[in-house]
């Protein structure tokens, strides 16, 4: 009889806890999504070199500075465009990894472009997705209106080594990309993350190169491949501009 009572008590308690956790998850879900959206908008604005003052309302700033969002196909044609309610447009929340998978398997795919006005020019912000040493790395790269120069970058990672590969998130590493160009004589050359120092390269190569992270060679190579792989997919659209 005592064992039956204990079993009944544990069962009821388990059900109550499960109901409370489910209810809490439902209540918190909108706030969690809002935090995810805020972080994404912040990263996009930073890649476009938008000045974000402390305590600024990121949603209002994004709505003000975002000119439009687009989806382009493999031929470089704009297939969808949005000029309002940006967070509801699928270019904002789409999984780039899925689209790159479709591309690699010969399937139809679309790629997002987010156009941000930073007060000086319209910046084309492109989402990045790649692989580091221990897991995925990702970010955004802002390109000038003519796609000639890098305006800014934001990188993040899941599990790179602190003090080594994780340094891709630091301002010291990211600031190197500003002003770099992805073309040389009209040919796409991407951005080369160089081990051994950009200063040792010829002047014409320095325009397309940044210093790798000391001790973070594989993560640096991952950033290199990520930028080349993703931007290369946008060439049909870029060439039309």
C-alpha positions in Angstrom: 0.0 0.0 0.0 2.8 2.4 0.9 4.7 1.6 -2.4 1.5 2.3 -4.4 1.1 5.7 -2.7 4.7 6.6 -3.4 4.3 5.6 -7.1 1.0 7.6 -7.4 2.7 10.6 -5.8 5.7 10.5 -8.1 3.5 10.1 -11.2 1.3 13.1 -10.2 4.3 15.2 -9.5 5.9 14.3 -12.8 2.8 15.2 -14.7 2.5 18.5 -12.9 6.2 19.4 -13.5 5.8 18.5 -17.2 2.8 20.7 -17.6 4.5 23.6 -15.9 7.6 23.3 -18.1 5.5 23.1 -21.2 3.5 26.1 -20.2 6.7 28.0 -19.3 8.2 27.1 -22.7 5.1 28.4 -24.5 5.1 31.7 -22.6 8.8 32.3 -23.1 9.0 31.3 -26.8 8.0 34.8 -28.1 10.6 36.4 -25.9 13.3 33.9 -27.0 12.5 34.5 -30.6 12.6 38.3 -30.1 16.1 37.9 -28.6 17.2 35.8 -31.6 15.8 38.4 -34.0 17.5 41.3 -32.1 20.9 39.5 -32.2 20.5 38.9 -35.9 19.5 42.5 -36.6 22.4 43.7 -34.5 24.8 41.6 -36.5 23.4 42.7 -39.8 23.7 46.4 -38.8 27.2 45.9 -37.6 28.3 44.3 -40.8 26.9 47.4 -42.6 29.0 49.6 -40.4 25.9 51.2 -38.8 26.6 53.2 -35.6 24.6 51.6 -32.8 24.4 53.7 -29.7 24.2 52.0 -26.3 20.6 51.3 -25.3 19.3 51.9 -28.8 16.1 50.1 -29.9 17.5 47.6 -32.4 14.2 46.9 -34.0 13.5 50.6 -34.7 17.0 51.1 -36.0 16.8 48.1 -38.3 13.4 49.2 -39.6 14.8 52.7 -40.3 18.0 51.6 -42.0 16.9 48.5 -43.9 16.1 49.5 -47.4 15.0 46.1 -48.7 15.6 42.4 -48.7 15.9 40.2 -51.7 16.2 36.5 -52.7 18.3 35.8 -55.8 18.5 32.6 -57.7 21.5 30.8 -59.3 21.2 33.0 -62.4 21.5 36.1 -60.4 17.8 37.1 -60.9 15.8 38.6 -58.0 12.9 36.2 -57.4 11.4 37.9 -54.3 11.8 41.3 -52.7 10.5 42.9 -49.5 10.5 46.6 -48.4 8.7 46.3 -45.1 7.9 43.9 -42.2 11.4 42.6 -42.7 11.5 40.0 -39.9 8.5 38.3 -41.5 10.3 37.9 -44.9 11.9 34.5 -45.3 15.2 36.1 -46.4 15.6 37.2 -42.7 15.1 33.8 -41.1 16.1 31.3 -43.8 18.6 28.6 -43.2 21.5 29.4 -45.5 23.0 25.9 -44.9 20.0 24.3 -46.5 20.3 26.5 -49.6 24.0 25.8 -49.9 23.2 22.1 -49.6 20.7 22.4 -52.5 23.3 24.2 -54.6 25.9 21.5 -54.0 23.4 18.9 -55.0 22.3 20.6 -58.2 18.9 21.6 -56.9 17.2 25.0 -57.3 18.2 27.4 -54.5 17.9 31.0 -53.5 20.2 33.3 -51.6 19.4 36.3 -49.4 20.7 39.9 -49.7 19.8 42.5 -47.1 20.4 46.1 -48.2 21.2 48.5 -45.3 21.7 52.2 -45.5 24.4 53.2 -43.0 24.1 57.0 -43.6 26.7 57.0 -46.3 25.7 54.4 -48.8 23.6 51.3 -49.4 25.4 48.2 -48.1 24.7 44.7 -49.4 24.8 42.4 -46.4 25.3 38.7 -47.1 24.9 35.9 -44.7 27.9 33.5 -44.3 28.0 29.8 -43.3 31.0 27.6 -42.9 33.0 25.2 -40.8 35.8 25.9 -38.3 38.0 23.5 -36.3 35.4 22.1 -33.9 32.1 23.1 -35.4 30.2 25.5 -37.5 31.1 29.1 -38.0 28.9 31.8 -39.4 28.4 35.6 -39.8 27.6 38.4 -42.2 29.7 40.4 -44.6 28.7 43.9 -45.8 29.7 44.9 -49.3 29.7 48.3 -50.8 26.8 49.2 -53.2 29.0 48.2 -56.2 30.3 45.1 -54.4 33.9 46.3 -54.8 34.8 46.7 -51.2 34.1 45.2 -47.8 32.3 47.6 -45.5 32.3 45.3 -42.4 32.1 41.8 -41.1 30.7 39.9 -38.2 31.7 36.4 -37.3 30.6 33.9 -34.7 31.1 30.2 -33.9 29.8 27.3 -31.9 32.8 25.8 -30.3 36.1 27.3 -31.4 39.0 27.4 -28.9 39.1 30.4 -26.6 42.1 32.6 -27.3 42.7 30.9 -30.6 40.0 30.2 -33.2 37.4 32.0 -31.1 39.3 35.2 -31.9 37.4 35.5 -35.1 34.7 37.3 -33.1 37.1 40.1 -31.9 37.2 43.6 -33.3 41.0 43.2 -33.9 40.4 40.4 -36.4 37.2 41.8 -38.0 38.5 45.3 -38.5 41.1 44.0 -41.0 38.4 43.3 -43.5 37.2 46.8 -43.9 38.2 48.3 -47.2 39.4 45.1 -48.7 38.2 44.2 -52.2 37.0 40.8 -53.6 38.0 41.5 -57.2 41.3 41.9 -59.0 41.1 43.2 -62.5 37.5 42.2 -62.8 38.2 38.6 -61.5 36.7 37.3 -58.3 39.5 36.5 -55.8 37.6 36.7 -52.5 39.5 37.6 -49.3 42.6 35.5 -48.4 43.2 34.9 -44.7 47.0 34.8 -44.8 49.3 32.9 -42.4 52.6 34.7 -42.0 51.4 38.3 -42.4 49.8 40.5 -45.1 52.7 42.9 -44.8 55.0 40.3 -46.5 52.8 40.2 -49.6 53.0 42.3 -52.8 51.0 45.5 -52.6 48.4 44.3 -55.1 47.8 41.2 -53.0 47.4 43.1 -49.8 44.1 44.6 -51.0 42.6 41.1 -50.9 44.2 39.7 -47.8 44.0 39.8 -44.0 46.2 38.3 -41.3 45.3 34.9 -40.0 44.8 34.3 -36.3 48.0 33.2 -34.5 47.5 29.6 -33.4 44.1 29.4 -35.1 45.2 28.2 -38.5 42.3 25.8 -39.2 39.6 28.3 -38.1 41.3 31.0 -40.2 41.2 28.7 -43.2 37.5 28.0 -42.4 36.8 31.7 -42.6 38.7 31.9 -45.8 36.8 29.0 -47.4 33.5 30.3 -46.0 33.8 33.7 -47.6 35.0 32.3 -51.0 32.3 29.6 -51.0 29.4 31.9 -50.2 30.3 35.0 -52.2 31.2 32.8 -55.2 27.5 31.8 -55.3 26.5 35.4 -55.6 28.7 36.1 -58.7 25.8 35.9 -61.2 23.9 38.6 -59.3 27.0 40.7 -58.6 28.0 40.7 -62.3 24.6 42.1 -63.2 25.3 45.1 -61.0 
